[in-house]
Amino acid sequence: NVEIITSYDILQRIKITSIVMQVEINDMNSLKIQNQIVDELVDEKIQNEKLKEYGITVSSEDIDNYELSYFKQTDTNKKTVYNALTVNKINPEIFRNMIAVQIGWNRLVSGLYYRLISVSDMEIEEIINLDSSISKESAYDIVRDRQISIKANKYLRDLKDASTIEYS
């Protein structure tokens, strides 16, 4: 499957990153951010292909809920972000599509790896020892999510290794 990442895609994503993460792009960090963005876009293309293969879809309501949670956690105003996207001539659907891929990918890897992980009491105790305010259930979730994330990252690396990626 041929998926092309254009300079327009890269520029749009750089602007989105700058707005959402509140990062100023300058001569000191622009190349690093651009390379990171290209890597993210490649990852997203691969992830999206797998989501299609597994028939995983994400509803508009799922995206809205994710946004609500994200903006609340980051203490960011959704309207301000969307206005900044519009002012900078960025289609907000690009941002929403980014979120959809994240949600879908999390569902996919959770489904693939949830039954394969095991959380030990020692791992739970380590988390609680670091922060005694964390409940045993929350510590379990943290360890489980960390293990799924490790497996997901390896899966994505394996998919990238099996892919033909050309740069020009």
Secondary structure, 3 states (H helix, E strand, C coil): CCCCCCHHHHHHHHHHHHHHCCCCCCCCCHHHHHHHHHHHHHHHHHHHHHHHHHCCCCCHHHHHHHHHHHHHHCCCCHHHHHHHHHHCCCCHHHHHHHHHHHHHHHHHHHHHHHHHCCCCHHHHHHHHHHCCCCCHHHHHHHHHHHHHHHHHHHHHHHHHHHCCCCCC
